[in-house]
Amino acid sequence: MLYNIYTSIRDKQQERDWQTRKRLALWTAFKEPWKSMPDGWYVLRSRDKFPLHLSVVRKTKYSIWLEHAAVCENEAQLTGYLDRAKQTHHLTSIVPMELQEGSIHE
């Protein structure tokens, strides 16, 4: 019963995170590392081990958009989340990145 309550809460949270879309501050696109990166789609992963936080980010010439965010507890959730992002936005690839100690690493 406790597990059912947990999964119900997590499902609602994941759907809310998926629907949240936010443009980051305008100056973000003009600061490193984003300034020197080409326009495109990126995945920011908080760490190598599970659970981890995953963000799908779209960079344009003048803006950075947080398109989706998720907490992944295992490899299946991670893969499913990336597949859903690719399908939703008709992407052939997303550049993986990793956040370490407040900075972004490819």
Biopython code that builds the backbone (N, CA, C, O; Angstrom):
import numpy as np
from Bio.PDB.StructureBuilder import StructureBuilder

atoms = [
    (1, "MET", "N", (0.820, -1.190, 0.000)),
    (1, "MET", "CA", (0.000, 0.000, 0.000)),
    (1, "MET", "C", (0.871, 1.264, 0.000)),
    (1, "MET", "O", (0.593, 2.216, -0.728)),
    (2, "LEU", "N", (1.909, 1.261, 0.811)),
    (2, "LEU", "CA", (2.819, 2.402, 0.876)),
    (2, "LEU", "C", (3.488, 2.640, -0.482)),
    (2, "LEU", "O", (3.662, 3.783, -0.905)),
    (3, "TYR", "N", (3.856, 1.562, -1.151)),
    (3, "TYR", "CA", (4.480, 1.675, -2.472)),
    (3, "TYR", "C", (3.501, 2.284, -3.486)),
    (3, "TYR", "O", (3.903, 3.086, -4.328)),
    (4, "ASN", "N", (2.238, 1.911, -3.407)),
    (4, "ASN", "CA", (1.225, 2.472, -4.308)),
    (4, "ASN", "C", (1.053, 3.974, -4.098)),
    (4, "ASN", "O", (0.887, 4.724, -5.060)),
    (5, "ILE", "N", (1.091, 4.406, -2.857)),
    (5, "ILE", "CA", (1.004, 5.838, -2.557)),
    (5, "ILE", "C", (2.221, 6.548, -3.128)),
    (5, "ILE", "O", (2.092, 7.602, -3.753)),
    (6, "TYR", "N", (3.403, 5.978, -2.918)),
    (6, "TYR", "CA", (4.643, 6.561, -3.433)),
    (6, "TYR", "C", (4.607, 6.686, -4.956)),
    (6, "TYR", "O", (4.934, 7.744, -5.492)),
    (7, "THR", "N", (4.216, 5.631, -5.655)),
    (7, "THR", "CA", (4.203, 5.679, -7.123)),
    (7, "THR", "C", (3.153, 6.670, -7.629)),
    (7, "THR", "O", (3.367, 7.316, -8.655)),
    (8, "SER", "N", (2.042, 6.798, -6.940)),
    (8, "SER", "CA", (1.017, 7.770, -7.331)),
    (8, "SER", "C", (1.565, 9.197, -7.227)),
    (8, "SER", "O", (1.372, 10.008, -8.132)),
    (9, "ILE", "N", (2.233, 9.491, -6.143)),
    (9, "ILE", "CA", (2.834, 10.817, -5.957)),
    (9, "ILE", "C", (3.919, 11.067, -6.990)),
    (9, "ILE", "O", (3.976, 12.148, -7.575)),
    (10, "ARG", "N", (4.779, 10.087, -7.224)),
    (10, "ARG", "CA", (5.873, 10.226, -8.202)),
    (10, "ARG", "C", (5.335, 10.417, -9.618)),
    (10, "ARG", "O", (5.882, 11.213, -10.381)),
    (11, "ASP", "N", (4.284, 9.708, -9.976)),
    (11, "ASP", "CA", (3.701, 9.855, -11.315)),
    (11, "ASP", "C", (3.178, 11.274, -11.526)),
    (11, "ASP", "O", (3.397, 11.865, -12.583)),
    (12, "LYS", "N", (2.491, 11.818, -10.530)),
    (12, "LYS", "CA", (1.984, 13.188, -10.633)),
    (12, "LYS", "C", (3.138, 14.189, -10.698)),
    (12, "LYS", "O", (3.091, 15.149, -11.468)),
    (13, "GLN", "N", (4.157, 13.964, -9.898)),
    (13, "GLN", "CA", (5.316, 14.851, -9.887)),
    (13, "GLN", "C", (6.038, 14.812, -11.232)),
    (13, "GLN", "O", (6.423, 15.856, -11.758)),
    (14, "GLN", "N", (6.221, 13.628, -11.788)),
    (14, "GLN", "CA", (6.908, 13.501, -13.067)),
    (14, "GLN", "C", (6.125, 14.178, -14.189)),
    (14, "GLN", "O", (6.726, 14.805, -15.062)),
    (15, "GLU", "N", (4.824, 14.067, -14.184)),
    (15, "GLU", "CA", (4.023, 14.713, -15.218)),
    (15, "GLU", "C", (4.092, 16.231, -15.080)),
    (15, "GLU", "O", (4.176, 16.941, -16.082)),
    (16, "ARG", "N", (4.057, 16.726, -13.864)),
    (16, "ARG", "CA", (4.190, 18.173, -13.647)),
    (16, "ARG", "C", (5.559, 18.668, -14.113)),
    (16, "ARG", "O", (5.653, 19.711, -14.760)),
    (17, "ASP", "N", (6.613, 17.930, -13.789)),
    (17, "ASP", "CA", (7.964, 18.291, -14.225)),
    (17, "ASP", "C", (8.068, 18.272, -15.749)),
    (17, "ASP", "O", (8.736, 19.122, -16.336)),
    (18, "TRP", "N", (7.416, 17.316, -16.384)),
    (18, "TRP", "CA", (7.461, 17.212, -17.841)),
    (18, "TRP", "C", (6.792, 18.432, -18.482)),
    (18, "TRP", "O", (7.271, 18.927, -19.503)),
    (19, "GLN", "N", (5.707, 18.915, -17.905)),
    (19, "GLN", "CA", (4.949, 20.033, -18.462)),
    (19, "GLN", "C", (5.595, 21.397, -18.193)),
    (19, "GLN", "O", (5.281, 22.373, -18.875)),
    (20, "THR", "N", (6.483, 21.472, -17.220)),
    (20, "THR", "CA", (7.099, 22.744, -16.863)),
    (20, "THR", "C", (8.119, 23.154, -17.914)),
    (20, "THR", "O", (9.043, 22.403, -18.227)),
    (21, "ARG", "N", (7.942, 24.344, -18.449)),
    (21, "ARG", "CA", (8.853, 24.898, -19.447)),
    (21, "ARG", "C", (9.195, 26.302, -18.993)),
    (21, "ARG", "O", (8.307, 27.096, -18.683)),
    (22, "LYS", "N", (10.506, 26.613, -18.954)),
    (22, "LYS", "CA", (10.911, 27.890, -18.395)),
    (22, "LYS", "C", (12.094, 28.450, -19.163)),
    (22, "LYS", "O", (13.050, 27.731, -19.451)),
    (23, "ARG", "N", (12.031, 29.724, -19.493)),
    (23, "ARG", "CA", (13.176, 30.375, -20.113)),
    (23, "ARG", "C", (14.070, 30.890, -19.003)),
    (23, "ARG", "O", (13.611, 31.571, -18.086)),
    (24, "LEU", "N", (15.360, 30.558, -19.093)),
    (24, "LEU", "CA", (16.306, 31.044, -18.101)),
    (24, "LEU", "C", (16.595, 32.520, -18.363)),
    (24, "LEU", "O", (16.262, 33.040, -19.427)),
    (25, "ALA", "N", (17.202, 33.181, -17.412)),
    (25, "ALA", "CA", (17.489, 34.612, -17.531)),
    (25, "ALA", "C", (18.186, 34.910, -18.863)),
    (25, "ALA", "O", (19.017, 34.126, -19.322)),
    (26, "LEU", "N", (17.851, 36.025, -19.469)),
    (26, "LEU", "CA", (18.367, 36.397, -20.781)),
    (26, "LEU", "C", (19.897, 36.362, -20.838)),
    (26, "LEU", "O", (20.466, 35.894, -21.824)),
    (27, "TRP", "N", (20.555, 36.845, -19.806)),
    (27, "TRP", "CA", (22.023, 36.905, -19.812)),
    (27, "TRP", "C", (22.673, 35.530, -19.776)),
    (27, "TRP", "O", (23.865, 35.416, -20.060)),
    (28, "THR", "N", (21.929, 34.487, -19.436)),
    (28, "THR", "CA", (22.483, 33.133, -19.372)),
    (28, "THR", "C", (23.065, 32.693, -20.713)),
    (28, "THR", "O", (24.100, 32.029, -20.749)),
    (29, "ALA", "N", (22.416, 33.054, -21.801)),
    (29, "ALA", "CA", (22.881, 32.661, -23.140)),
    (29, "ALA", "C", (24.202, 33.330, -23.510)),
    (29, "ALA", "O", (24.888, 32.884, -24.430)),
    (30, "PHE", "N", (24.557, 34.386, -22.806)),
    (30, "PHE", "CA", (25.775, 35.138, -23.128)),
    (30, "PHE", "C", (26.903, 34.876, -22.144)),
    (30, "PHE", "O", (27.933, 35.549, -22.184)),
    (31, "LYS", "N", (26.714, 33.902, -21.262)),
    (31, "LYS", "CA", (27.750, 33.509, -20.297)),
    (31, "LYS", "C", (28.249, 32.116, -20.648)),
    (31, "LYS", "O", (27.529, 31.318, -21.249)),
    (32, "GLU", "N", (29.489, 31.832, -20.267)),
    (32, "GLU", "CA", (30.037, 30.491, -20.459)),
    (32, "GLU", "C", (29.345, 29.540, -19.510)),
    (32, "GLU", "O", (28.973, 29.954, -18.413)),
    (33, "PRO", "N", (29.157, 28.305, -19.873)),
    (33, "PRO", "CA", (29.621, 27.635, -21.074)),
    (33, "PRO", "C", (28.681, 27.808, -22.268)),
    (33, "PRO", "O", (29.034, 27.446, -23.391)),
    (34, "TRP", "N", (27.473, 28.365, -22.029)),
    (34, "TRP", "CA", (26.471, 28.452, -23.090)),
    (34, "TRP", "C", (26.903, 29.357, -24.234)),
    (34, "TRP", "O", (26.564, 29.100, -25.389)),
    (35, "LYS", "N", (27.633, 30.392, -23.932)),
    (35, "LYS", "CA", (28.040, 31.371, -24.944)),
    (35, "LYS", "C", (28.770, 30.724, -26.122)),
    (35, "LYS", "O", (28.529, 31.076, -27.276)),
    (36, "SER", "N", (29.656, 29.785, -25.826)),
    (36, "SER", "CA", (30.474, 29.171, -26.874)),
    (36, "SER", "C", (29.872, 27.889, -27.458)),
    (36, "SER", "O", (30.483, 27.253, -28.317)),
    (37, "MET", "N", (28.686, 27.513, -26.999)),
    (37, "MET", "CA", (28.068, 26.279, -27.468)),
    (37, "MET", "C", (27.125, 26.563, -28.630)),
    (37, "MET", "O", (26.455, 27.596, -28.645)),
    (38, "PRO", "N", (27.068, 25.651, -29.608)),
    (38, "PRO", "CA", (26.149, 25.854, -30.734)),
    (38, "PRO", "C", (24.692, 25.692, -30.298)),
    (38, "PRO", "O", (24.398, 25.047, -29.292)),
    (39, "ASP", "N", (23.795, 26.287, -31.069)),
    (39, "ASP", "CA", (22.369, 26.111, -30.810)),
    (39, "ASP", "C", (22.024, 24.635, -30.905)),
    (39, "ASP", "O", (22.589, 23.909, -31.723)),
    (40, "GLY", "N", (21.099, 24.195, -30.069)),
    (40, "GLY", "CA", (20.692, 22.801, -30.117)),
    (40, "GLY", "C", (20.061, 22.353, -28.818)),
    (40, "GLY", "O", (19.718, 23.166, -27.959)),
    (41, "TRP", "N", (19.914, 21.049, -28.687)),
    (41, "TRP", "CA", (19.294, 20.416, -27.529)),
    (41, "TRP", "C", (20.366, 19.731, -26.700)),
    (41, "TRP", "O", (21.271, 19.096, -27.243)),
    (42, "TYR", "N", (20.263, 19.861, -25.384)),
    (42, "TYR", "CA", (21.248, 19.302, -24.473)),
    (42, "TYR", "C", (20.545, 18.606, -23.315)),
    (42, "TYR", "O", (19.445, 18.987, -22.916)),
    (43, "VAL", "N", (21.201, 17.581, -22.786)),
    (43, "VAL", "CA", (20.733, 16.903, -21.592)),
    (43, "VAL", "C", (21.733, 17.179, -20.490)),
    (43, "VAL", "O", (22.920, 16.890, -20.638)),
    (44, "LEU", "N", (21.264, 17.734, -19.389)),
    (44, "LEU", "CA", (22.108, 17.969, -18.231)),
    (44, "LEU", "C", (21.758, 16.924, -17.189)),
    (44, "LEU", "O", (20.606, 16.778, -16.780)),
    (45, "ARG", "N", (22.769, 16.214, -16.780)),
    (45, "ARG", "CA", (22.615, 15.112, -15.837)),
    (45, "ARG", "C", (23.400, 15.478, -14.579)),
    (45, "ARG", "O", (24.578, 15.821, -14.668)),
    (46, "SER", "N", (22.773, 15.410, -13.427)),
    (46, "SER", "CA", (23.399, 15.891, -12.200)),
    (46, "SER", "C", (24.550, 15.015, -11.714)),
    (46, "SER", "O", (25.457, 15.503, -11.040)),
    (47, "ARG", "N", (24.520, 13.731, -12.048)),
    (47, "ARG", "CA", (25.591, 12.831, -11.607)),
    (47, "ARG", "C", (25.495, 11.499, -12.321)),
    (47, "ARG", "O", (24.540, 11.258, -13.060)),
    (48, "ASP", "N", (26.479, 10.626, -12.110)),
    (48, "ASP", "CA", (26.520, 9.322, -12.768)),
    (48, "ASP", "C", (25.651, 8.274, -12.088)),
    (48, "ASP", "O", (25.170, 7.350, -12.743)),
    (49, "LYS", "N", (25.446, 8.406, -10.789)),
    (49, "LYS", "CA", (24.724, 7.397, -10.020)),
    (49, "LYS", "C", (23.262, 7.792, -9.848)),
    (49, "LYS", "O", (22.911, 8.972, -9.876)),
    (50, "PHE", "N", (22.415, 6.773, -9.669)),
    (50, "PHE", "CA", (20.992, 7.000, -9.437)),
    (50, "PHE", "C", (20.736, 7.115, -7.950)),
    (50, "PHE", "O", (21.443, 6.490, -7.159)),
    (51, "PRO", "N", (19.746, 7.893, -7.546)),
    (51, "PRO", "CA", (18.887, 8.756, -8.342)),
    (51, "PRO", "C", (19.651, 9.992, -8.815)),
    (51, "PRO", "O", (20.631, 10.406, -8.195)),
    (52, "LEU", "N", (19.186, 10.572, -9.924)),
    (52, "LEU", "CA", (19.819, 11.761, -10.476)),
    (52, "LEU", "C", (18.768, 12.697, -11.038)),
    (52, "LEU", "O", (17.637, 12.295, -11.308)),
    (53, "HIS", "N", (19.152, 13.931, -11.207)),
    (53, "HIS", "CA", (18.259, 14.925, -11.801)),
    (53, "HIS", "C", (18.660, 15.106, -13.255)),
    (53, "HIS", "O", (19.844, 15.227, -13.568)),
    (54, "LEU", "N", (17.689, 15.123, -14.129)),
    (54, "LEU", "CA", (17.934, 15.239, -15.561)),
    (54, "LEU", "C", (17.135, 16.417, -16.100)),
    (54, "LEU", "O", (15.963, 16.584, -15.762)),
    (55, "SER", "N", (17.768, 17.233, -16.939)),
    (55, "SER", "CA", (17.091, 18.359, -17.560)),
    (55, "SER", "C", (17.331, 18.323, -19.057)),
    (55, "SER", "O", (18.442, 18.050, -19.509)),
    (56, "VAL", "N", (16.295, 18.597, -19.817)),
    (56, "VAL", "CA", (16.424, 18.742, -21.262)),
    (56, "VAL", "C", (16.371, 20.244, -21.534)),
    (56, "VAL", "O", (15.402, 20.923, -21.194)),
    (57, "VAL", "N", (17.454, 20.747, -22.164)),
    (57, "VAL", "CA", (17.625, 22.177, -22.370)),
    (57, "VAL", "C", (17.762, 22.454, -23.861)),
    (57, "VAL", "O", (18.447, 21.731, -24.584)),
    (58, "ARG", "N", (17.099, 23.514, -24.303)),
    (58, "ARG", "CA", (17.230, 23.938, -25.695)),
    (58, "ARG", "C", (17.914, 25.297, -25.720)),
    (58, "ARG", "O", (17.454, 26.253, -25.095)),
    (59, "LYS", "N", (19.022, 25.364, -26.454)),
    (59, "LYS", "CA", (19.758, 26.610, -26.592)),
    (59, "LYS", "C", (19.473, 27.209, -27.960)),
    (59, "LYS", "O", (19.607, 26.541, -28.986)),
    (60, "THR", "N", (19.081, 28.469, -27.962)),
    (60, "THR", "CA", (18.941, 29.224, -29.200)),
    (60, "THR", "C", (19.959, 30.351, -29.149)),
    (60, "THR", "O", (20.676, 30.493, -28.159)),
    (61, "LYS", "N", (20.030, 31.136, -30.179)),
    (61, "LYS", "CA", (21.034, 32.195, -30.249)),
    (61, "LYS", "C", (20.936, 33.162, -29.068)),
    (61, "LYS", "O", (21.957, 33.597, -28.536)),
    (62, "TYR", "N", (19.726, 33.493, -28.662)),
    (62, "TYR", "CA", (19.545, 34.501, -27.619)),
    (62, "TYR", "C", (18.856, 34.010, -26.354)),
    (62, "TYR", "O", (18.524, 34.815, -25.483)),
    (63, "SER", "N", (18.635, 32.711, -26.238)),
    (63, "SER", "CA", (17.952, 32.224, -25.039)),
    (63, "SER", "C", (18.302, 30.774, -24.719)),
    (63, "SER", "O", (18.764, 30.012, -25.569)),
    (64, "ILE", "N", (18.063, 30.430, -23.470)),
    (64, "ILE", "CA", (18.218, 29.062, -22.968)),
    (64, "ILE", "C", (16.879, 28.674, -22.353)),
    (64, "ILE", "O", (16.372, 29.363, -21.467)),
    (65, "TRP", "N", (16.308, 27.569, -22.826)),
    (65, "TRP", "CA", (15.021, 27.089, -22.340)),
    (65, "TRP", "C", (15.176, 25.770, -21.605)),
    (65, "TRP", "O", (15.741, 24.817, -22.140)),
    (66, "LEU", "N", (14.673, 25.716, -20.380)),
    (66, "LEU", "CA", (14.544, 24.454, -19.663)),
    (66, "LEU", "C", (13.228, 23.864, -20.134)),
    (66, "LEU", "O", (12.157, 24.302, -19.717)),
    (67, "GLU", "N", (13.313, 22.864, -21.008)),
    (67, "GLU", "CA", (12.114, 22.283, -21.608)),
    (67, "GLU", "C", (11.451, 21.253, -20.698)),
    (67, "GLU", "O", (10.226, 21.216, -20.581)),
    (68, "HIS", "N", (12.259, 20.422, -20.060)),
    (68, "HIS", "CA", (11.724, 19.368, -19.197)),
    (68, "HIS", "C", (12.731, 19.070, -18.093)),
    (68, "HIS", "O", (13.933, 19.285, -18.253)),
    (69, "ALA", "N", (12.224, 18.577, -16.983)),
    (69, "ALA", "CA", (13.080, 18.158, -15.878)),
    (69, "ALA", "C", (12.511, 16.863, -15.298)),
    (69, "ALA", "O", (11.308, 16.608, -15.365)),
    (70, "ALA", "N", (13.399, 16.057, -14.730)),
    (70, "ALA", "CA", (12.941, 14.796, -14.136)),
    (70, "ALA", "C", (13.934, 14.297, -13.109)),
    (70, "ALA", "O", (15.123, 14.614, -13.162)),
    (71, "VAL", "N", (13.434, 13.520, -12.184)),
    (71, "VAL", "CA", (14.268, 12.757, -11.267)),
    (71, "VAL", "C", (14.202, 11.313, -11.740)),
    (71, "VAL", "O", (13.125, 10.718, -11.794)),
    (72, "CYS", "N", (15.353, 10.753, -12.083)),
    (72, "CYS", "CA", (15.411, 9.370, -12.567)),
    (72, "CYS", "C", (15.999, 8.495, -11.467)),
    (72, "CYS", "O", (17.074, 8.774, -10.936)),
    (73, "GLU", "N", (15.277, 7.439, -11.141)),
    (73, "GLU", "CA", (15.711, 6.532, -10.084)),
    (73, "GLU", "C", (16.434, 5.307, -10.623)),
    (73, "GLU", "O", (17.057, 4.573, -9.856)),
    (74, "ASN", "N", (16.361, 5.073, -11.946)),
    (74, "ASN", "CA", (17.040, 3.917, -12.528)),
    (74, "ASN", "C", (17.247, 4.149, -14.026)),
    (74, "ASN", "O", (16.777, 5.141, -14.583)),
    (75, "GLU", "N", (17.953, 3.225, -14.662)),
    (75, "GLU", "CA", (18.282, 3.341, -16.080)),
    (75, "GLU", "C", (17.038, 3.330, -16.970)),
    (75, "GLU", "O", (17.001, 4.023, -17.986)),
    (76, "ALA", "N", (16.040, 2.565, -16.604)),
    (76, "ALA", "CA", (14.811, 2.492, -17.401)),
    (76, "ALA", "C", (14.100, 3.845, -17.432)),
    (76, "ALA", "O", (13.621, 4.263, -18.486)),
    (77, "GLN", "N", (14.027, 4.524, -16.304)),
    (77, "GLN", "CA", (13.411, 5.847, -16.269)),
    (77, "GLN", "C", (14.215, 6.838, -17.098)),
    (77, "GLN", "O", (13.641, 7.658, -17.814)),
    (78, "LEU", "N", (15.514, 6.770, -17.008)),
    (78, "LEU", "CA", (16.395, 7.653, -17.776)),
    (78, "LEU", "C", (16.184, 7.457, -19.274)),
    (78, "LEU", "O", (15.998, 8.426, -20.010)),
    (79, "THR", "N", (16.213, 6.217, -19.719)),
    (79, "THR", "CA", (16.028, 5.901, -21.135)),
    (79, "THR", "C", (14.637, 6.306, -21.608)),
    (79, "THR", "O", (14.493, 6.878, -22.689)),
    (80, "GLY", "N", (13.617, 6.016, -20.816)),
    (80, "GLY", "CA", (12.254, 6.380, -21.174)),
    (80, "GLY", "C", (12.077, 7.887, -21.284)),
    (80, "GLY", "O", (11.396, 8.371, -22.188)),
    (81, "TYR", "N", (12.673, 8.612, -20.389)),
    (81, "TYR", "CA", (12.591, 10.067, -20.392)),
    (81, "TYR", "C", (13.252, 10.647, -21.642)),
    (81, "TYR", "O", (12.690, 11.532, -22.287)),
    (82, "LEU", "N", (14.440, 10.155, -21.984)),
    (82, "LEU", "CA", (15.138, 10.640, -23.181)),
    (82, "LEU", "C", (14.371, 10.283, -24.451)),
    (82, "LEU", "O", (14.281, 11.094, -25.372)),
    (83, "ASP", "N", (13.822, 9.083, -24.501)),
    (83, "ASP", "CA", (13.018, 8.680, -25.662)),
    (83, "ASP", "C", (11.784, 9.570, -25.813)),
    (83, "ASP", "O", (11.422, 9.956, -26.924)),
    (84, "ARG", "N", (11.155, 9.885, -24.712)),
    (84, "ARG", "CA", (9.963, 10.744, -24.752)),
    (84, "ARG", "C", (10.336, 12.148, -25.243)),
    (84, "ARG", "O", (9.598, 12.738, -26.032)),
    (85, "ALA", "N", (11.466, 12.684, -24.788)),
    (85, "ALA", "CA", (11.912, 14.007, -25.235)),
    (85, "ALA", "C", (12.205, 13.995, -26.734)),
    (85, "ALA", "O", (11.833, 14.924, -27.452)),
    (86, "LYS", "N", (12.873, 12.941, -27.202)),
    (86, "LYS", "CA", (13.181, 12.843, -28.633)),
    (86, "LYS", "C", (11.906, 12.766, -29.465)),
    (86, "LYS", "O", (11.796, 13.423, -30.501)),
    (87, "GLN", "N", (10.953, 11.974, -29.018)),
    (87, "GLN", "CA", (9.707, 11.810, -29.752)),
    (87, "GLN", "C", (8.882, 13.099, -29.731)),
    (87, "GLN", "O", (8.358, 13.508, -30.767)),
    (88, "THR", "N", (8.760, 13.733, -28.591)),
    (88, "THR", "CA", (7.960, 14.943, -28.452)),
    (88, "THR", "C", (8.482, 16.081, -29.325)),
    (88, "THR", "O", (7.705, 16.809, -29.944)),
    (89, "HIS", "N", (9.803, 16.226, -29.367)),
    (89, "HIS", "CA", (10.405, 17.355, -30.079)),
    (89, "HIS", "C", (10.993, 16.961, -31.434)),
    (89, "HIS", "O", (11.663, 17.766, -32.079)),
    (90, "HIS", "N", (10.742, 15.725, -31.863)),
    (90, "HIS", "CA", (11.208, 15.231, -33.164)),
    (90, "HIS", "C", (12.725, 15.381, -33.306)),
    (90, "HIS", "O", (13.216, 15.918, -34.300)),
    (91, "LEU", "N", (13.456, 14.902, -32.303)),
    (91, "LEU", "CA", (14.907, 15.028, -32.278)),
    (91, "LEU", "C", (15.569, 13.740, -32.732)),
    (91, "LEU", "O", (15.087, 12.646, -32.442)),
    (92, "THR", "N", (16.669, 13.879, -33.442)),
    (92, "THR", "CA", (17.444, 12.700, -33.807)),
    (92, "THR", "C", (18.542, 12.450, -32.782)),
    (92, "THR", "O", (18.985, 11.316, -32.601)),
    (93, "SER", "N", (18.981, 13.518, -32.110)),
    (93, "SER", "CA", (19.988, 13.345, -31.070)),
    (93, "SER", "C", (19.915, 14.489, -30.074)),
    (93, "SER", "O", (19.435, 15.579, -30.385)),
    (94, "ILE", "N", (20.396, 14.217, -28.882)),
    (94, "ILE", "CA", (20.509, 15.210, -27.816)),
    (94, "ILE", "C", (21.933, 15.089, -27.291)),
    (94, "ILE", "O", (22.408, 13.979, -27.051)),
    (95, "VAL", "N", (22.615, 16.202, -27.111)),
    (95, "VAL", "CA", (23.989, 16.182, -26.611)),
    (95, "VAL", "C", (23.970, 15.947, -25.109)),
    (95, "VAL", "O", (23.378, 16.736, -24.372)),
    (96, "PRO", "N", (24.613, 14.866, -24.635)),
    (96, "PRO", "CA", (24.637, 14.619, -23.196)),
    (96, "PRO", "C", (25.671, 15.512, -22.506)),
    (96, "PRO", "O", (26.766, 15.725, -23.027)),
    (97, "MET", "N", (25.316, 16.021, -21.349)),
    (97, "MET", "CA", (26.217, 16.838, -20.555)),
    (97, "MET", "C", (26.065, 16.414, -19.104)),
    (97, "MET", "O", (25.053, 15.830, -18.719)),
    (98, "GLU", "N", (27.068, 16.710, -18.314)),
    (98, "GLU", "CA", (27.010, 16.353, -16.903)),
    (98, "GLU", "C", (27.358, 17.562, -16.063)),
    (98, "GLU", "O", (28.350, 18.240, -16.330)),
    (99, "LEU", "N", (26.546, 17.843, -15.041)),
    (99, "LEU", "CA", (26.839, 18.921, -14.111)),
    (99, "LEU", "C", (27.710, 18.372, -12.986)),
    (99, "LEU", "O", (27.377, 17.376, -12.344)),
    (100, "GLN", "N", (28.824, 19.043, -12.769)),
    (100, "GLN", "CA", (29.692, 18.634, -11.673)),
    (100, "GLN", "C", (30.120, 19.875, -10.924)),
    (100, "GLN", "O", (30.717, 20.784, -11.500)),
    (101, "GLU", "N", (29.815, 19.913, -9.637)),
    (101, "GLU", "CA", (30.216, 21.009, -8.769)),
    (101, "GLU", "C", (29.835, 22.361, -9.364)),
    (101, "GLU", "O", (30.638, 23.294, -9.363)),
    (102, "GLY", "N", (28.609, 22.464, -9.870)),
    (102, "GLY", "CA", (28.112, 23.720, -10.362)),
    (102, "GLY", "C", (28.542, 24.114, -11.756)),
    (102, "GLY", "O", (28.164, 25.188, -12.223)),
    (103, "SER", "N", (29.320, 23.286, -12.444)),
    (103, "SER", "CA", (29.708, 23.612, -13.812)),
    (103, "SER", "C", (29.241, 22.514, -14.736)),
    (103, "SER", "O", (28.886, 21.427, -14.281)),
    (104, "ILE", "N", (29.237, 22.783, -16.032)),
    (104, "ILE", "CA", (28.736, 21.827, -17.019)),
    (104, "ILE", "C", (29.892, 21.186, -17.743)),
    (104, "ILE", "O", (30.829, 21.876, -18.144)),
    (105, "HIS", "N", (29.846, 19.870, -17.922)),
    (105, "HIS", "CA", (30.875, 19.118, -18.623)),
    (105, "HIS", "C", (30.235, 18.295, -19.714)),
    (105, "HIS", "O", (29.195, 17.675, -19.493)),
    (106, "GLU", "N", (30.852, 18.276, -20.918)),
    (106, "GLU", "CA", (30.340, 17.424, -21.989)),
    (106, "GLU", "C", (30.940, 16.052, -21.864)),
    (106, "GLU", "O", (30.642, 15.172, -22.672)),
]
sb = StructureBuilder()
sb.init_structure("model")
sb.init_model(0)
sb.init_chain("A")
sb.init_seg("    ")
for serial, (resi, resn, name, xyz) in enumerate(atoms, 1):
    if name == "N":
        sb.init_residue(resn, " ", resi, " ")
    sb.init_atom(name, np.array(xyz, "f"), 0.0, 1.0, " ", f" {name:<3s}", serial, name[0])
structure = sb.get_structure()
